[in-house]
Amino acid sequence: MITEECIACDACREECPTQAIEEGDPIYIIDPDRCTECVGFYDEPACIAVCPVDCIVPDPDNVETMAELKLKFQQISAEEE
């Protein structure tokens, strides 16, 4: 999830391989249905790595297992084919 410290710099949105990050008002938001935490793409979430203000943190209300994230990656990959 993206916290209130977001400066809407667009860095995270550009890095997201599943287009899970959208502009919100006033901060960006992450669509949990599209976010795979970069499983299948990178070793760690790309958005966290590029965020200049460290405002992207795990959502305690949406904890997913590695198996769930991998399944979501496979579903998103199948949609794009």
N, CA, C and O atoms as a Tinker XYZ file with bonds, in Angstrom:
   324  protein
     1  N      0.840000   -1.182000    0.000000    73     2
     2  CA     0.000000    0.000000    0.000000    64     1     3
     3  C      0.879000    1.236000    0.000000    63     2     4     5
     4  O      2.044000    1.183000    0.393000    81     3
     5  N      0.322000    2.329000   -0.436000    73     3     6
     6  CA     1.057000    3.586000   -0.499000    64     5     7
     7  C      0.522000    4.492000    0.603000    63     6     8     9
     8  O     -0.684000    4.707000    0.723000    81     7
     9  N      1.438000    5.013000    1.398000    73     7    10
    10  CA     1.040000    5.832000    2.540000    64     9    11
    11  C      0.860000    7.299000    2.165000    63    10    12    13
    12  O      1.127000    7.705000    1.034000    81    11
    13  N      0.410000    8.067000    3.118000    73    11    14
    14  CA     0.145000    9.501000    2.941000    64    13    15
    15  C      1.395000   10.302000    2.575000    63    14    16    17
    16  O      1.284000   11.438000    2.114000    81    15
    17  N      2.572000    9.731000    2.772000    73    15    18
    18  CA     3.814000   10.437000    2.453000    64    17    19
    19  C      4.087000   10.511000    0.955000    63    18    20    21
    20  O      5.046000   11.161000    0.537000    81    19
    21  N      3.266000    9.861000    0.145000    73    19    22
    22  CA     3.429000    9.838000   -1.309000    64    21    23
    23  C      3.487000   11.258000   -1.864000    63    22    24    25
    24  O      2.669000   12.110000   -1.515000    81    23
    25  N      4.467000   11.499000   -2.733000    73    23    26
    26  CA     4.601000   12.811000   -3.368000    64    25    27
    27  C      4.145000   12.773000   -4.833000    63    26    28    29
    28  O      4.354000   13.734000   -5.573000    81    27
    29  N      3.534000   11.681000   -5.241000    73    27    30
    30  CA     2.999000   11.517000   -6.601000    64    29    31
    31  C      4.045000   11.818000   -7.668000    63    30    32    33
    32  O      3.777000   12.539000   -8.630000    81    31
    33  N      5.235000   11.260000   -7.489000    73    31    34
    34  CA     6.345000   11.532000   -8.409000    64    33    35
    35  C      6.288000   10.685000   -9.676000    63    34    36    37
    36  O      6.980000   10.988000  -10.648000    81    35
    37  N      5.475000    9.629000   -9.683000    73    35    38
    38  CA     5.282000    8.756000  -10.836000    64    37    39
    39  C      6.356000    7.680000  -10.991000    63    38    40    41
    40  O      6.263000    6.860000  -11.905000    81    39
    41  N      7.368000    7.658000  -10.128000    73    39    42
    42  CA     8.445000    6.674000  -10.262000    64    41    43
    43  C      7.928000    5.248000  -10.115000    63    42    44    45
    44  O      8.299000    4.372000  -10.896000    81    43
    45  N      7.094000    5.013000   -9.146000    73    43    46
    46  CA     6.594000    3.658000   -8.903000    64    45    47
    47  C      5.690000    3.182000  -10.031000    63    46    48    49
    48  O      5.761000    2.025000  -10.445000    81    47
    49  N      4.858000    4.058000  -10.516000    73    47    50
    50  CA     3.906000    3.684000  -11.574000    64    49    51
    51  C      4.637000    3.235000  -12.830000    63    50    52    53
    52  O      4.233000    2.272000  -13.480000    81    51
    53  N      5.700000    3.925000  -13.163000    73    51    54
    54  CA     6.480000    3.574000  -14.352000    64    53    55
    55  C      7.188000    2.228000  -14.210000    63    54    56    57
    56  O      7.412000    1.542000  -15.206000    81    55
    57  N      7.542000    1.847000  -12.990000    73    55    58
    58  CA     8.281000    0.599000  -12.760000    64    57    59
    59  C      7.393000   -0.631000  -12.623000    63    58    60    61
    60  O      7.878000   -1.755000  -12.754000    81    59
    61  N      6.121000   -0.443000  -12.365000    73    59    62
    62  CA     5.234000   -1.570000  -12.079000    64    61    63
    63  C      4.986000   -2.412000  -13.329000    63    62    64    65
    64  O      4.419000   -1.907000  -14.298000    81    63
    65  N      5.395000   -3.681000  -13.332000    73    63    66
    66  CA     5.238000   -4.519000  -14.521000    64    65    67
    67  C      3.799000   -4.974000  -14.775000    63    66    68    69
    68  O      3.492000   -5.465000  -15.862000    81    67
    69  N      2.916000   -4.817000  -13.784000    73    67    70
    70  CA     1.525000   -5.252000  -13.969000    64    69    71
    71  C      0.547000   -4.083000  -14.027000    63    70    72    73
    72  O     -0.667000   -4.285000  -14.015000    81    71
    73  N      1.069000   -2.872000  -14.089000    73    71    74
    74  CA     0.235000   -1.673000  -14.117000    64    73    75
    75  C     -0.760000   -1.647000  -12.957000    63    74    76    77
    76  O     -1.924000   -1.285000  -13.129000    81    75
    77  N     -0.282000   -2.036000  -11.776000    73    75    78
    78  CA    -1.137000   -2.090000  -10.593000    64    77    79
    79  C     -1.206000   -0.756000   -9.851000    63    78    80    81
    80  O     -2.016000   -0.596000   -8.938000    81    79
    81  N     -0.366000    0.195000  -10.234000    73    79    82
    82  CA    -0.331000    1.477000   -9.530000    64    81    83
    83  C     -1.004000    2.537000  -10.388000    63    82    84    85
    84  O     -0.689000    2.710000  -11.565000    81    83
    85  N     -1.942000    3.240000   -9.760000    73    83    86
    86  CA    -2.704000    4.259000  -10.464000    64    85    87
    87  C     -2.636000    5.584000   -9.720000    63    86    88    89
    88  O     -2.405000    5.633000   -8.512000    81    87
    89  N     -2.844000    6.651000  -10.476000    73    87    90
    90  CA    -2.919000    7.962000   -9.849000    64    89    91
    91  C     -4.171000    8.028000   -9.009000    63    90    92    93
    92  O     -5.252000    7.627000   -9.440000    81    91
    93  N     -4.011000    8.535000   -7.812000    73    91    94
    94  CA    -5.153000    8.767000   -6.945000    64    93    95
    95  C     -5.167000   10.235000   -6.571000    63    94    96    97
    96  O     -4.354000   11.014000   -7.068000    81    95
    97  N     -6.068000   10.611000   -5.714000    73    95    98
    98  CA    -6.141000   12.001000   -5.292000    64    97    99
    99  C     -6.132000   12.048000   -3.777000    63    98   100   101
   100  O     -7.138000   11.685000   -3.167000    81    99
   101  N     -5.081000   12.465000   -3.151000    73    99   102
   102  CA    -3.883000   13.098000   -3.701000    64   101   103
   103  C     -2.713000   12.132000   -3.894000    63   102   104   105
   104  O     -1.708000   12.505000   -4.500000    81   103
   105  N     -2.821000   10.905000   -3.394000    73   103   106
   106  CA    -1.683000    9.974000   -3.496000    64   105   107
   107  C     -2.008000    8.844000   -4.460000    63   106   108   109
   108  O     -3.170000    8.618000   -4.797000    81   107
   109  N     -0.978000    8.141000   -4.898000    73   107   110
   110  CA    -1.163000    6.993000   -5.782000    64   109   111
   111  C     -1.736000    5.827000   -4.978000    63   110   112   113
   112  O     -1.615000    5.781000   -3.754000    81   111
   113  N     -2.358000    4.890000   -5.685000    73   111   114
   114  CA    -2.934000    3.715000   -5.043000    64   113   115
   115  C     -2.482000    2.455000   -5.778000    63   114   116   117
   116  O     -2.169000    2.493000   -6.968000    81   115
   117  N     -2.454000    1.357000   -5.059000    73   115   118
   118  CA    -2.080000    0.062000   -5.638000    64   117   119
   119  C     -3.327000   -0.813000   -5.700000    63   118   120   121
   120  O     -4.021000   -0.996000   -4.700000    81   119
   121  N     -3.602000   -1.349000   -6.881000    73   119   122
   122  CA    -4.726000   -2.268000   -7.065000    64   121   123
   123  C     -4.266000   -3.651000   -6.587000    63   122   124   125
   124  O     -3.445000   -4.284000   -7.251000    81   123
   125  N     -4.775000   -4.124000   -5.461000    73   123   126
   126  CA    -4.314000   -5.408000   -4.928000    64   125   127
   127  C     -4.631000   -6.598000   -5.828000    63   126   128   129
   128  O     -3.999000   -7.648000   -5.714000    81   127
   129  N     -5.605000   -6.440000   -6.720000    73   127   130
   130  CA    -5.940000   -7.525000   -7.642000    64   129   131
   131  C     -4.902000   -7.672000   -8.754000    63   130   132   133
   132  O     -4.816000   -8.732000   -9.374000    81   131
   133  N     -4.113000   -6.630000   -9.018000    73   131   134
   134  CA    -3.095000   -6.679000  -10.067000    64   133   135
   135  C     -1.676000   -6.779000   -9.507000    63   134   136   137
   136  O     -0.755000   -7.162000  -10.229000    81   135
   137  N     -1.490000   -6.442000   -8.240000    73   135   138
   138  CA    -0.147000   -6.435000   -7.660000    64   137   139
   139  C      0.308000   -7.853000   -7.305000    63   138   140   141
   140  O     -0.363000   -8.566000   -6.559000    81   139
   141  N      1.456000   -8.244000   -7.855000    73   139   142
   142  CA     2.041000   -9.548000   -7.544000    64   141   143
   143  C      3.268000   -9.387000   -6.657000    63   142   144   145
   144  O      4.001000  -10.347000   -6.421000    81   143
   145  N      3.493000   -8.152000   -6.159000    73   143   146
   146  CA     4.705000   -7.823000   -5.411000    64   145   147
   147  C      5.935000   -8.166000   -6.255000    63   146   148   149
   148  O      6.998000   -8.490000   -5.726000    81   147
   149  N      5.767000   -8.088000   -7.559000    73   147   150
   150  CA     6.785000   -8.346000   -8.589000    64   149   151
   151  C      7.231000   -9.801000   -8.660000    63   150   152   153
   152  O      8.235000  -10.107000   -9.304000    81   151
   153  N      6.492000  -10.710000   -8.001000    73   151   154
   154  CA     6.767000  -12.136000   -8.138000    64   153   155
   155  C      6.590000  -12.486000   -9.608000    63   154   156   157
   156  O      5.583000  -12.131000  -10.220000    81   155
   157  N      7.561000  -13.176000  -10.167000    73   155   158
   158  CA     7.532000  -13.534000  -11.577000    64   157   159
   159  C      8.261000  -12.537000  -12.459000    63   158   160   161
   160  O      8.545000  -12.828000  -13.621000    81   159
   161  N      8.564000  -11.378000  -11.926000    73   159   162
   162  CA     9.244000  -10.339000  -12.687000    64   161   163
   163  C     10.622000  -10.002000  -12.105000    63   162   164   165
   164  O     11.629000  -10.026000  -12.811000    81   163
   165  N     10.646000   -9.689000  -10.805000    73   163   166
   166  CA    11.869000   -9.251000  -10.138000    64   165   167
   167  C     12.023000   -9.962000   -8.799000    63   166   168   169
   168  O     11.092000  -10.606000   -8.314000    81   167
   169  N     13.211000   -9.838000   -8.209000    73   167   170
   170  CA    13.471000  -10.459000   -6.910000    64   169   171
   171  C     12.808000   -9.723000   -5.755000    63   170   172   173
   172  O     12.579000  -10.303000   -4.693000    81   171
   173  N     12.501000   -8.457000   -5.959000    73   171   174
   174  CA    11.829000   -7.663000   -4.935000    64   173   175
   175  C     10.895000   -6.683000   -5.619000    63   174   176   177
   176  O     11.042000   -6.420000   -6.813000    81   175
   177  N      9.929000   -6.134000   -4.878000    73   175   178
   178  CA     9.006000   -5.179000   -5.501000    64   177   179
   179  C      9.737000   -3.966000   -6.081000    63   178   180   181
   180  O     10.451000   -3.264000   -5.364000    81   179
   181  N      9.560000   -3.731000   -7.359000    73   179   182
   182  CA    10.247000   -2.635000   -8.044000    64   181   183
   183  C      9.803000   -1.277000   -7.519000    63   182   184   185
   184  O     10.607000   -0.348000   -7.452000    81   183
   185  N      8.550000   -1.152000   -7.150000    73   183   186
   186  CA     8.042000    0.134000   -6.671000    64   185   187
   187  C      8.746000    0.576000   -5.398000    63   186   188   189
   188  O      9.052000    1.756000   -5.227000    81   187
   189  N      9.002000   -0.372000   -4.506000    73   187   190
   190  CA     9.686000   -0.042000   -3.255000    64   189   191
   191  C     11.107000    0.404000   -3.544000    63   190   192   193
   192  O     11.609000    1.337000   -2.916000    81   191
   193  N     11.757000   -0.255000   -4.489000    73   191   194
   194  CA    13.147000    0.066000   -4.812000    64   193   195
   195  C     13.311000    1.471000   -5.384000    63   194   196   197
   196  O     14.343000    2.106000   -5.167000    81   195
   197  N     12.308000    1.966000   -6.112000    73   195   198
   198  CA    12.449000    3.277000   -6.761000    64   197   199
   199  C     11.789000    4.424000   -6.004000    63   198   200   201
   200  O     11.985000    5.583000   -6.371000    81   199
   201  N     11.029000    4.145000   -4.981000    73   199   202
   202  CA    10.310000    5.203000   -4.261000    64   201   203
   203  C     11.289000    6.108000   -3.512000    63   202   204   205
   204  O     12.019000    5.639000   -2.639000    81   203
   205  N     11.311000    7.413000   -3.850000    73   203   206
   206  CA    12.265000    8.317000   -3.213000    64   205   207
   207  C     11.915000    8.693000   -1.772000    63   206   208   209
   208  O     12.765000    9.206000   -1.044000    81   207
   209  N     10.673000    8.443000   -1.357000    73   207   210
   210  CA    10.279000    8.819000    0.008000    64   209   211
   211  C      9.882000    7.617000    0.864000    63   210   212   213
   212  O      9.345000    7.784000    1.958000    81   211
   213  N     10.141000    6.418000    0.374000    73   211   214
   214  CA     9.854000    5.184000    1.123000    64   213   215
   215  C      8.434000    5.136000    1.671000    63   214   216   217
   216  O      8.222000    4.863000    2.853000    81   215
   217  N      7.470000    5.404000    0.804000    73   215   218
   218  CA     6.078000    5.425000    1.258000    64   217   219
   219  C      5.296000    4.178000    0.862000    63   218   220   221
   220  O      4.081000    4.128000    1.054000    81   219
   221  N      5.972000    3.173000    0.314000    73   219   222
   222  CA     5.283000    1.942000   -0.088000    64   221   223
   223  C      5.630000    0.854000    0.927000    63   222   224   225
   224  O      6.792000    0.486000    1.099000    81   223
   225  N      4.592000    0.352000    1.592000    73   223   226
   226  CA     4.767000   -0.619000    2.667000    64   225   227
   227  C      3.786000   -1.774000    2.476000    63   226   228   229
   228  O      2.783000   -1.622000    1.779000    81   227
   229  N      4.063000   -2.923000    3.086000    73   227   230
   230  CA     3.110000   -4.033000    3.004000    64   229   231
   231  C      1.764000   -3.635000    3.622000    63   230   232   233
   232  O      1.717000   -2.943000    4.638000    81   231
   233  N      0.685000   -4.078000    2.998000    73   231   234
   234  CA    -0.659000   -3.808000    3.503000    64   233   235
   235  C     -1.029000   -4.901000    4.503000    63   234   236   237
   236  O     -1.200000   -6.057000    4.114000    81   235
   237  N     -1.154000   -4.556000    5.778000    73   235   238
   238  CA    -1.462000   -5.591000    6.776000    64   237   239
   239  C     -2.836000   -6.230000    6.582000    63   238   240   241
   240  O     -3.099000   -7.307000    7.116000    81   239
   241  N     -3.706000   -5.576000    5.825000    73   239   242
   242  CA    -5.036000   -6.125000    5.569000    64   241   243
   243  C     -5.093000   -6.974000    4.301000    63   242   244   245
   244  O     -6.153000   -7.491000    3.948000    81   243
   245  N     -3.948000   -7.123000    3.608000    73   243   246
   246  CA    -3.931000   -7.879000    2.361000    64   245   247
   247  C     -2.627000   -8.669000    2.250000    63   246   248   249
   248  O     -1.821000   -8.427000    1.352000    81   247
   249  N     -2.430000   -9.599000    3.157000    73   247   250
   250  CA    -1.226000  -10.428000    3.156000    64   249   251
   251  C     -1.479000  -11.648000    2.270000    63   250   252   253
   252  O     -2.473000  -12.356000    2.436000    81   251
   253  N     -0.557000  -11.884000    1.321000    73   251   254
   254  CA    -0.704000  -13.010000    0.403000    64   253   255
   255  C      0.515000  -13.919000    0.492000    63   254   256   257
   256  O      1.632000  -13.460000    0.731000    81   255
   257  N      0.288000  -15.204000    0.297000    73   255   258
   258  CA     1.385000  -16.164000    0.305000    64   257   259
   259  C      2.119000  -16.111000   -1.029000    63   258   260   261
   260  O      1.621000  -15.547000   -2.003000    81   259
   261  N      3.299000  -16.701000   -1.060000    73   259   262
   262  CA     4.058000  -16.775000   -2.306000    64   261   263
   263  C      3.262000  -17.543000   -3.363000    63   262   264   265
   264  O      3.292000  -17.181000   -4.539000    81   263
   265  N      2.562000  -18.584000   -2.964000    73   263   266
   266  CA     1.755000  -19.367000   -3.909000    64   265   267
   267  C      0.637000  -18.505000   -4.505000    63   266   268   269
   268  O      0.364000  -18.594000   -5.702000    81   267
   269  N     -0.005000  -17.683000   -3.692000    73   267   270
   270  CA    -1.063000  -16.801000   -4.183000    64   269   271
   271  C     -0.508000  -15.766000   -5.161000    63   270   272   273
   272  O     -1.129000  -15.472000   -6.183000    81   271
   273  N      0.656000  -15.221000   -4.842000    73   271   274
   274  CA     1.277000  -14.224000   -5.716000    64   273   275
   275  C      1.691000  -14.850000   -7.050000    63   274   276   277
   276  O      1.534000  -14.231000   -8.102000    81   275
   277  N      2.219000  -16.074000   -7.006000    73   275   278
   278  CA     2.607000  -16.765000   -8.245000    64   277   279
   279  C      1.388000  -17.053000   -9.111000    63   278   280   281
   280  O      1.443000  -16.902000  -10.332000    81   279
   281  N      0.289000  -17.466000   -8.488000    73   279   282
   282  CA    -0.943000  -17.731000   -9.227000    64   281   283
   283  C     -1.452000  -16.447000   -9.887000    63   282   284   285
   284  O     -1.879000  -16.467000  -11.042000    81   283
   285  N     -1.407000  -15.354000   -9.165000    73   283   286
   286  CA    -1.841000  -14.074000   -9.720000    64   285   287
   287  C     -0.956000  -13.679000  -10.901000    63   286   288   289
   288  O     -1.453000  -13.176000  -11.908000    81   287
   289  N      0.353000  -13.903000  -10.781000    73   287   290
   290  CA     1.288000  -13.626000  -11.888000    64   289   291
   291  C      0.896000  -14.449000  -13.109000    63   290   292   293
   292  O      0.864000  -13.926000  -14.222000    81   291
   293  N      0.597000  -15.735000  -12.911000    73   291   294
   294  CA     0.226000  -16.596000  -14.042000    64   293   295
   295  C     -1.078000  -16.129000  -14.684000    63   294   296   297
   296  O     -1.201000  -16.161000  -15.909000    81   295
   297  N     -2.049000  -15.699000  -13.888000    73   295   298
   298  CA    -3.315000  -15.219000  -14.421000    64   297   299
   299  C     -3.120000  -13.926000  -15.230000    63   298   300   301
   300  O     -3.688000  -13.770000  -16.311000    81   299
   301  N     -2.318000  -13.013000  -14.697000    73   299   302
   302  CA    -2.065000  -11.758000  -15.396000    64   301   303
   303  C     -1.299000  -12.016000  -16.690000    63   302   304   305
   304  O     -1.580000  -11.388000  -17.711000    81   303
   305  N     -0.334000  -12.934000  -16.658000    73   303   306
   306  CA     0.429000  -13.274000  -17.856000    64   305   307
   307  C     -0.485000  -13.883000  -18.919000    63   306   308   309
   308  O     -0.318000  -13.598000  -20.105000    81   307
   309  N     -1.428000  -14.699000  -18.524000    73   307   310
   310  CA    -2.356000  -15.319000  -19.462000    64   309   311
   311  C     -3.277000  -14.273000  -20.098000    63   310   312   313
   312  O     -3.628000  -14.391000  -21.272000    81   311
   313  N     -3.668000  -13.254000  -19.331000    73   311   314
   314  CA    -4.513000  -12.174000  -19.856000    64   313   315
   315  C     -3.803000  -11.400000  -20.961000    63   314   316   317
   316  O     -4.435000  -10.953000  -21.918000    81   315
   317  N     -2.497000  -11.246000  -20.826000    73   315   318
   318  CA    -1.732000  -10.431000  -21.757000    64   317   319
   319  C     -1.384000  -11.167000  -23.041000    63   318   320   321
   320  O     -0.888000  -10.551000  -23.985000    81   319
   321  N     -1.628000  -12.448000  -23.096000    73   319   322
   322  CA    -1.293000  -13.226000  -24.307000    64   321   323
   323  C     -2.299000  -13.054000  -25.386000    63   322   324
   324  O     -2.159000  -13.640000  -26.459000    81   323
